[in-house]
Amino acid sequence: MASKRSSGLDFSDRSVPHLDQHPDLAPQYMNGGDAPAHLQRNKTERRRLQGLQRSTTNSSVTAAPYQPSTFKEKFDAWMINEGGKRLFFSVWIFLHILVIIFGFMNYQLKDNGVTARATFGITYPIARTAALVLHVDVAFILLPVCRNFISLLRRTPLNQIIPFDKNITFHKATGWSIFWFTNIHIAAHMVNFTKLALADTDAKNTGQRIVAFILANFATGPGATGWIMTAALYTMIWFAMEKRRRAHFERFWYSHHLFIVFFICWQLHGMFCMIKPDRPPYCSFNTIGVFWRYWLVGGVIWIYERILREVRSRHRTYVSKVIQHPSKVMEVQIKKEKTKTRAGQYIFLCCPEISYFQWHPFTLTSAPEEDYISVHIRVVGDFTSAFAKSLGCDFDSKGEKNSDAGGKVVPPPINRVLPRVMVDGPFGSASEDFLNYETVLLVGAGIGVTPFASILKSIWYRMNNFNHSKPTRLSKVYFTWVIRDFGAAEWFHSLLHAIEEQDTQNRIEINIYLTAKIKDDDMTNIIVQDVGAEKDAITSLRAPTHFGRPNWDRVFSSIADKHPETDVGVFFCGPAVLSRQLHVMSNKYSNPKGTRFFFGKENF
């Protein structure tokens, strides 16, 4: 009879199966025969190996990469991970092509633009067509950043058609489209302004024509508003470039709000009726200043979301606990009323003491079954450093280097209260879909492990029926953690220990890869302590630590072999290089009629 535990948090070791039960032993050794010396000597280490890392001694057959032969097989394989988003983007491009073709034909052939075409030539329809494309783009530009709207749509059948997890990518693509068609619009109008200056009867010489050209650019309503728009657009794009945005997020945040100036000038830009049609009505409300019509839907939703942010940020919210972990990681536990979360979601956090206007995204590390929400923040930038200091963390002290893996609770300040925090969200992400699969592969790199803290906690609660949690249909969870320095996320140790102890059915498989180069002395100590030990010398987990990078071919082929005809969710958070590698592997081993790997990556 199994021993009863005093509580759900009793993490006592479970009994270790005998060597005879080890799956790596050939049948002749399991029935009393003498096992090979290397198996007898390393039986404990081999027993600790997780399923994906075991190589059977009598057979090593694993699933091979899928090789489609016919067009239909290639199409079916392509549709697993690529088809939906590629087709959606193709429709978006096709829409632009249609707008360009029919817009150009309209401005080139309509009968009330004869005078404009005679004055400016081909550059007139080019400028107007580019402006029409820009109006179409403005209808899309705000929708991808309406996160409540996107989170709501993710829970509908549209999520199977539209790649909502690529909302930021779509926002960037629309932004670049605005950039390029703006340049085309400007270039065409520079030619138009040149022709206008040359046709000016008051300009008798070259100097007067140059003055006329400059006045057309800066002394007219369309010219002045156009250059203000251009300056705002170029500033936004300059600070939104990936390296600059990561290095100076505050500059990106503030500069991106120039879109308000950009939109106001855009509405005014077309209201001056500088180029009149051949017959009346020359400047009716149906033909000038129509920007608001294209902006209306996305703009109203965006304004509603900002109002909702202000309302939700005023809900009773306070910091209940601050834990300072090693390697400059801070855990902030927050109590907030009227907040329901799902595992894998993220929030936007603002600290008015630092800046009322800065909202930064952080992945939730708390499970929905817990009575608080928590985030783990790596203190590396200006905002995070100021936020940690305001909460009383001191990562520069000598004691921080010697703190244990569980971290230390930061005592609340005596002479002042903790700073106010405002929380917006939570919002959905790719990892939120983990419950849609029976088998999932979770891959975190470094601090990118944070999204999976919430997921693993939730799975742990569901498997053990804690806090009235709902049961889960997950049959197997493969958790892979690739980390350079194991101390960089020591706060995660206690969670892994708890999961490993409570996972009596072996439904969660943990694999940790240490990629940093280890000194010879350290390696010798690890080997001495690890031989014959029941737990790993580095992590104190039963799952051994692997040195080097994962062999993803082996991982994916093993999963395909162990879970035939199963949909496997692959969720990743970390650097782009590893993301591309996992994406390729998911496509490589996906079989439309067998095991299908659905890849998802965290995007903020």
C-alpha positions in Angstrom: 0.0 0.0 0.0 1.4 3.4 -1.0 2.4 5.6 1.9 0.1 8.5 2.6 1.5 12.0 2.4 0.7 14.5 5.1 0.0 17.2 2.5 0.1 18.0 -1.1 3.5 19.7 -0.6 5.2 16.6 0.8 8.0 16.1 -1.6 9.5 13.0 -0.2 11.4 10.7 -2.6 9.4 7.9 -4.2 10.8 4.4 -4.4 13.3 3.8 -7.2 12.6 0.8 -9.5 14.9 -2.1 -9.5 17.5 -2.5 -12.3 15.5 -5.4 -13.7 12.7 -3.0 -14.6 15.1 -0.8 -16.6 13.8 -0.5 -20.3 17.3 -0.3 -21.7 18.3 -3.9 -20.7 17.9 -6.6 -23.3 15.5 -9.4 -22.3 18.4 -11.9 -21.6 19.7 -9.6 -18.9 16.3 -9.0 -17.3 15.8 -12.7 -16.4 18.6 -13.3 -14.1 21.5 -13.1 -16.5 24.6 -11.0 -15.8 24.3 -7.5 -17.1 27.3 -6.0 -18.8 29.8 -4.3 -16.5 29.1 -0.8 -17.8 25.4 -1.2 -17.1 25.9 -2.6 -13.6 28.4 0.2 -12.8 26.3 3.0 -14.2 22.8 1.6 -13.5 21.8 4.5 -11.3 22.8 7.1 -13.9 21.2 5.2 -16.7 17.9 4.8 -14.8 17.8 8.5 -14.2 17.9 9.2 -18.0 14.6 10.5 -19.3 12.8 8.6 -22.0 13.9 10.8 -24.9 17.6 10.3 -24.0 17.6 6.5 -23.6 19.1 4.5 -26.4 17.9 0.9 -26.3 20.6 -1.7 -26.4 18.7 -4.1 -28.6 17.1 -1.6 -31.0 17.6 1.9 -32.0 14.9 2.4 -34.6 13.5 5.9 -34.5 11.2 7.9 -36.8 12.8 9.3 -39.9 12.1 12.8 -41.3 9.0 12.9 -43.4 9.8 12.9 -47.1 6.7 13.9 -49.1 6.7 12.8 -52.8 3.5 14.1 -54.4 2.3 17.6 -54.6 -0.6 16.9 -52.3 1.7 15.4 -49.6 3.9 18.5 -49.8 0.9 20.8 -49.6 -0.5 18.9 -46.6 2.9 19.1 -44.8 3.3 22.8 -45.7 -0.2 23.6 -44.3 0.8 22.2 -40.8 3.0 25.2 -39.8 3.4 27.4 -42.8 0.2 27.3 -44.8 -2.1 29.5 -42.7 0.2 32.4 -42.1 1.6 32.3 -45.6 -1.8 32.3 -47.2 -3.0 35.1 -44.9 0.1 37.2 -45.8 -0.4 36.4 -49.5 -4.0 37.6 -49.3 -2.7 40.9 -47.7 -0.2 41.3 -50.6 -2.8 40.5 -53.2 -5.1 43.2 -51.7 -2.3 45.7 -52.1 -1.8 44.6 -55.7 -5.5 45.0 -56.4 -5.5 48.5 -54.8 -2.5 49.5 -56.9 -3.9 48.3 -60.2 -7.4 49.6 -59.9 -6.3 52.8 -58.1 -3.8 53.6 -60.9 -6.4 52.9 -63.6 -8.9 55.2 -61.8 -6.6 58.2 -61.5 -5.1 57.6 -65.0 -8.4 57.3 -66.8 -11.1 59.3 -64.9 -12.4 62.2 -67.0 -12.3 64.9 -64.3 -8.5 64.7 -63.9 -7.4 65.7 -67.4 -5.9 69.0 -66.3 -3.9 67.4 -63.4 -2.5 64.7 -65.8 -1.7 67.4 -68.4 0.2 69.5 -65.8 2.0 66.7 -63.8 2.1 63.7 -66.2 2.5 60.2 -64.9 3.6 61.2 -61.5 0.1 62.4 -60.6 -1.6 59.0 -60.7 1.5 57.5 -59.1 1.2 59.9 -56.1 -2.5 59.4 -55.8 -2.2 55.6 -56.0 0.5 55.5 -53.3 -1.8 57.6 -51.1 -4.7 55.2 -51.7 -2.5 52.2 -50.6 -1.5 54.2 -47.5 -5.1 54.7 -46.6 -5.7 50.9 -46.9 -2.7 50.3 -44.6 -3.9 52.7 -42.0 -7.0 50.5 -41.7 -4.8 47.6 -40.5 -1.9 49.3 -38.6 -3.7 49.6 -35.2 -5.6 46.3 -35.1 -2.5 44.1 -34.4 -1.6 46.1 -31.3 -5.2 45.9 -29.8 -4.2 43.1 -27.6 -7.6 42.6 -25.9 -9.2 42.4 -29.3 -6.5 39.8 -30.5 -6.8 37.8 -27.2 -10.6 37.6 -27.8 -10.3 36.5 -31.4 -7.7 33.8 -30.4 -10.5 31.9 -28.7 -12.6 31.8 -31.8 -12.4 29.5 -34.8 -10.7 32.3 -36.6 -7.5 31.3 -34.8 -7.3 28.3 -37.1 -7.2 30.6 -40.1 -5.6 33.9 -39.1 -2.1 33.7 -37.3 -3.0 36.0 -34.4 0.3 35.0 -32.7 2.1 36.9 -35.5 0.3 40.1 -34.7 3.5 42.1 -34.1 5.0 40.7 -37.3 1.9 41.9 -39.2 2.1 45.3 -37.5 5.7 45.6 -38.6 4.9 44.5 -42.2 2.1 47.1 -42.4 4.5 49.7 -41.0 7.1 49.0 -43.6 4.4 49.2 -46.3 3.5 52.7 -45.0 7.2 53.6 -45.1 7.8 52.5 -48.7 4.6 53.9 -50.1 5.2 57.1 -48.3 8.6 57.4 -50.0 6.9 56.7 -53.4 4.3 59.4 -52.6 6.9 61.9 -51.6 9.1 61.2 -54.7 6.2 61.6 -57.1 5.1 64.9 -55.4 8.7 66.2 -55.6 8.5 65.8 -59.3 5.0 67.4 -59.3 6.3 70.4 -57.2 9.2 70.8 -59.7 6.8 70.9 -62.6 4.5 73.3 -60.7 7.5 75.6 -60.1 8.5 75.5 -63.7 5.0 76.3 -64.8 4.7 79.3 -62.5 4.3 82.3 -64.6 5.6 84.6 -61.8 8.9 82.8 -61.6 11.1 84.4 -64.3 14.5 82.8 -63.5 16.1 79.8 -61.8 16.3 81.4 -58.4 12.6 82.3 -58.4 11.7 78.8 -59.5 13.7 77.4 -56.6 11.8 79.7 -54.2 8.5 78.6 -55.7 9.6 74.9 -55.2 10.5 75.6 -51.6 7.2 77.5 -50.9 5.2 74.6 -52.5 6.9 72.3 -50.0 6.7 74.3 -46.8 4.3 77.2 -47.3 1.3 75.2 -48.4 -1.0 73.1 -46.3 -0.3 69.8 -48.0 3.4 70.4 -48.1 3.8 71.5 -44.5 1.6 68.7 -43.1 3.4 66.2 -45.4 6.8 67.0 -44.1 5.6 66.9 -40.4 4.2 63.5 -41.1 7.5 62.4 -42.8 9.5 63.5 -39.8 7.2 61.7 -37.3 7.3 58.5 -39.4 11.0 58.5 -39.8 11.5 59.1 -36.1 9.2 56.2 -35.2 10.9 53.8 -37.6 14.4 54.8 -36.4 13.7 54.0 -32.8 11.6 50.9 -33.6 14.6 49.1 -35.2 15.2 45.9 -33.3 18.6 46.7 -31.8 17.7 50.3 -30.8 14.4 49.1 -29.4 16.0 46.5 -27.2 18.8 48.9 -26.1 16.6 51.9 -25.4 13.0 50.8 -24.9 12.0 54.1 -23.4 13.0 56.0 -26.5 11.1 53.6 -28.7 8.0 53.9 -26.4 7.9 57.7 -26.4 8.8 58.1 -30.0 6.2 55.6 -31.2 3.5 57.9 -29.8 4.3 60.3 -32.5 1.7 58.3 -34.5 -0.8 60.7 -32.9 0.9 63.7 -34.7 1.2 61.5 -37.8 -2.5 60.7 -37.9 -3.7 64.3 -37.2 -1.5 65.7 -40.0 -2.7 62.9 -42.3 -6.3 64.0 -41.8 -5.4 67.6 -42.5 -3.1 66.7 -45.4 -5.9 66.0 -47.8 -8.3 68.8 -46.8 -6.6 71.7 -48.6 -7.8 70.7 -52.1 -4.5 71.8 -53.7 -5.1 69.8 -56.9 -8.6 70.5 -58.0 -10.7 68.3 -60.3 -11.9 69.6 -63.7 -15.5 70.2 -62.6 -17.5 70.8 -59.5 -17.9 69.9 -56.7 -14.3 70.7 -56.4 -13.7 70.0 -52.8 -16.7 68.0 -51.4 -16.4 66.1 -48.1 -16.7 62.9 -50.1 -13.4 63.5 -51.9 -11.1 65.3 -49.5 -10.0 64.5 -45.9 -11.2 60.9 -46.1 -8.5 59.5 -43.9 -10.9 59.2 -40.9 -13.0 56.6 -42.8 -10.1 54.2 -43.1 -8.9 54.8 -39.6 -12.3 54.6 -37.9 -12.6 50.9 -37.1 -9.0 50.3 -35.9 -8.9 53.7 -34.2 -12.1 53.2 -32.2 -11.0 49.8 -31.0 -7.6 51.2 -30.0 -9.1 54.1 -28.1 -11.5 51.7 -26.4 -8.5 49.5 -25.3 -6.7 52.6 -23.9 -9.8 53.5 -21.9 -10.0 49.9 -20.7 -6.4 50.1 -19.7 -7.0 53.2 -17.6 -10.0 51.6 -16.0 -8.3 48.3 -15.2 -5.2 50.0 -13.9 -7.3 51.6 -11.2 -8.5 48.3 -9.9 -7.2 47.6 -6.4 -3.7 46.4 -7.1 -0.7 46.0 -4.7 2.6 44.2 -4.4 2.2 41.4 -1.8 5.7 40.0 -1.9 9.1 40.7 -3.5 11.7 37.9 -3.7 15.2 38.6 -4.7 16.7 35.7 -6.6 20.3 35.1 -7.6 21.7 36.3 -11.0 19.7 39.6 -10.9 16.3 38.0 -11.1 13.4 39.6 -9.1 10.1 37.9 -8.4 7.2 40.2 -7.8 3.9 38.8 -6.5 0.9 41.0 -7.0 -2.7 40.9 -5.7 -5.2 42.3 -8.1 -9.0 42.2 -8.0 -11.2 41.2 -10.9 -8.4 39.4 -12.7 -8.6 36.0 -14.2 -5.6 34.4 -15.9 -4.7 31.5 -18.0 -1.4 29.7 -18.1 1.0 31.0 -20.7 -0.4 34.6 -20.8 1.4 37.9 -20.2 0.6 41.3 -18.7 1.7 44.9 -19.2 3.1 46.4 -16.0 3.5 50.1 -15.2 5.1 51.7 -12.1 3.9 55.4 -12.0 6.7 56.2 -9.5 9.2 55.5 -12.4 7.0 56.6 -15.4 3.3 56.9 -15.7 3.4 56.3 -19.5 5.7 53.3 -19.8 4.0 49.9 -19.9 6.3 46.9 -20.2 5.3 43.3 -21.1 6.2 40.5 -18.7 5.2 36.8 -18.8 3.1 35.5 -15.9 4.9 32.9 -13.9 2.0 32.2 -11.6 -0.7 29.6 -12.3 -4.4 30.3 -12.6 -5.0 28.2 -9.6 -3.0 30.6 -7.4 -4.5 33.5 -5.6 -1.9 36.0 -6.9 -0.2 36.9 -10.1 3.6 36.9 -10.3 6.3 37.9 -12.8 10.0 37.1 -12.7 12.0 40.1 -14.0 15.6 40.0 -15.0 17.2 43.3 -13.9 19.1 44.4 -17.0 17.7 47.7 -18.3 16.9 51.2 -17.0 13.2 50.5 -16.2 13.9 47.1 -14.5 16.8 48.5 -12.5 14.7 51.5 -11.2 11.8 49.2 -10.5 13.9 46.8 -8.5 15.4 49.6 -6.5 12.0 51.0 -5.7 10.9 47.6 -4.4 13.9 47.4 -2.1 16.1 44.9 -4.0 19.8 45.3 -3.7 21.7 43.2 -6.3 25.0 45.0 -5.7 25.4 43.7 -2.1 27.9 40.9 -1.3 25.2 38.8 0.2 23.4 38.5 -3.1 26.1 36.3 -4.6 25.8 33.8 -1.7 22.0 33.7 -1.6 20.3 30.3 -2.0 18.3 29.1 -5.1 15.0 29.8 -3.5 15.9 33.5 -3.1 15.3 35.8 -0.2 12.1 37.7 0.6 12.7 41.4 0.5 11.4 43.0 3.7 9.0 45.9 3.1 10.6 49.3 3.7 10.0 50.9 7.1 9.8 54.5 6.3 7.8 54.4 3.1 5.2 52.2 1.4 5.9 50.1 -1.7 5.4 51.9 -5.0 2.1 51.6 -6.7 1.9 49.3 -9.7 -0.7 49.2 -12.5 -1.5 46.0 -14.4 -3.1 45.7 -17.8 -4.1 42.3 -19.1 -3.7 39.4 -19.1 -3.3 38.8 -22.9 -3.1 35.6 -24.8 0.0 34.2 -26.4 1.0 31.1 -28.4 1.8 29.1 -25.2 -1.8 29.5 -24.1 -2.8 26.8 -26.6 -0.9 24.0 -24.8 -4.1 22.5 -23.5 -5.2 21.8 -27.1 -2.7 19.0 -27.4 -2.2 15.6 -25.7 1.5 15.9 -26.0 3.6 19.1 -25.8 7.3 19.9 -26.1 8.2 23.0 -24.0 11.6 24.6 -24.9 13.0 27.5 -22.9 16.4 29.1 -23.3 17.8 31.1 -20.3 15.4 33.5 -18.8 13.0 32.5 -21.7 11.9 29.7 -19.3 9.5 32.1 -17.6 6.3 31.4 -19.8 6.6 27.7 -18.9 6.7 28.3 -15.2 3.0 29.2 -15.3 2.3 26.2 -17.6 4.2 23.7 -15.6 2.6 24.9 -12.4 -0.9 24.7 -13.9 -0.2 21.2 -15.2 1.1 20.2 -11.8 -2.1 21.6 -10.1 -4.3 19.8 -12.6 -2.5 16.5 -12.3 -2.8 16.6 -8.5 -6.3 18.1 -8.4 -5.1 21.0 -6.2 -7.2 24.1 -5.6 -10.2 22.7 -7.5 -8.3 22.8 -10.7 -9.7 21.2 -13.8 -8.3 17.9 -15.1 -6.1 18.0 -18.1 -6.1 15.9 -21.3 -2.3 16.2 -21.5 -0.8 12.7 -21.5 2.9 13.7 -21.8 4.9 16.9 -21.3 8.5 17.2 -22.5 10.2 20.1 -20.9 13.6 21.1 -22.3 15.7 23.9 -20.7 18.8 25.1 -22.6 20.8 27.4 -20.4 24.4 28.7 -20.5 24.9 29.3 -16.8 22.7 27.3 -14.5 22.7 30.0 -11.9 21.0 32.4 -14.2 17.6 31.0 -13.3 18.0 29.3 -10.0 14.6 30.5 -9.0 13.2 27.8 -11.3 14.8 25.0 -9.3 12.2 24.7 -6.6 9.4 24.4 -9.1 11.2 21.6 -11.0 11.9 19.8 -7.7 8.2 20.0 -6.7 7.0 18.8 -10.2 9.5 15.9 -10.3 8.4 14.7 -6.8 4.7 14.9 -7.4 4.8 13.5 -10.9 4.3 9.9 -9.9 3.0 8.9 -13.3 6.0 10.2 -15.2 3.9 12.5 -17.3 6.4 15.4 -17.2 9.9 14.7 -18.6 12.6 17.2 -17.7 15.8 17.6 -19.8 18.3 20.3 -18.9 21.2 21.3 -21.2 24.1 23.3 -19.9 26.0 24.9 -22.8 28.7 26.8 -20.9 32.3 25.6 -20.9 33.1 24.0 -17.6 36.5 24.1 -15.9 38.4 20.9 -15.6 38.3 21.0 -11.8 34.6 21.6 -11.7 34.0 18.8 -14.2 36.0 16.4 -12.1 34.0 17.3 -9.0 30.8 16.8 -10.9 31.8 13.4 -12.1 32.9 12.3 -8.7 29.6 13.4 -7.1 27.4 12.1 -9.9 28.6 8.5 -10.2 26.2 6.3 -8.4 24.2 9.2 -7.1 20.4 9.1 -7.1 20.2 12.8 -8.0 22.1 15.1 -10.3 25.2 16.8 -8.8 24.3 20.2 -10.3 20.5 20.4 -10.1 19.7 17.9 -7.4 17.0 16.6 -9.7 16.7 12.9 -10.7 16.8 14.0 -14.3 20.5 14.3 -15.2 22.0 17.5 -16.7 23.3 17.2 -20.2 26.3 19.1 -21.3 26.3 20.7 -24.7 23.4 21.6 -27.1 20.4 19.3 -27.6 20.4 16.9 -30.5 17.1 18.1 -31.9 16.9 15.3 -34.6 17.0 12.8 -31.8 14.5 14.6 -29.7 11.9 15.1 -32.5 12.4 11.6 -33.9 12.0 10.0 -30.5 8.7 12.0 -29.9 7.4 10.9 -33.3 8.3 7.3 -32.5 6.7 7.3 -29.0 3.6 9.3 -30.1 2.5 8.0 -33.5 -0.5 9.8 -35.1 -0.5 12.5 -32.4 -0.6 16.3 -32.7 2.3 17.6 -30.7 2.5 21.3 -29.6 6.0 22.7 -29.7 6.2 25.9 -27.7 9.4 28.0 -27.4 10.6 31.2 -25.8 14.1 32.4 -26.4 16.6 33.7 -29.0 15.7 33.8 -32.7 18.5 31.4 -33.7 17.1 28.5 -31.7 13.5 29.5 -32.7 14.4 29.0 -36.4 16.0 25.7 -35.6 13.0 24.4 -33.8 10.7 25.7 -36.5 12.7 23.8 -39.1 12.6 20.6 -37.0 8.9 20.9 -36.5 8.4 21.0 -40.3 11.0 18.3 -40.9 9.4 15.6 -38.7 5.7 16.5 -39.3 3.7 13.9 -41.1 0.2 14.9 -42.2 -1.0 11.3 -41.7 1.2 10.6 -38.6 2.7 12.8 -35.9 2.3 16.5 -36.5 4.4 19.1 -34.7 2.7 22.5 -34.4 5.3 25.2 -33.6 4.5 28.3 -31.6 6.8 31.1 -30.4 6.3 33.8 -27.8 5.8 37.3 -29.3 5.3 40.5 -27.4 
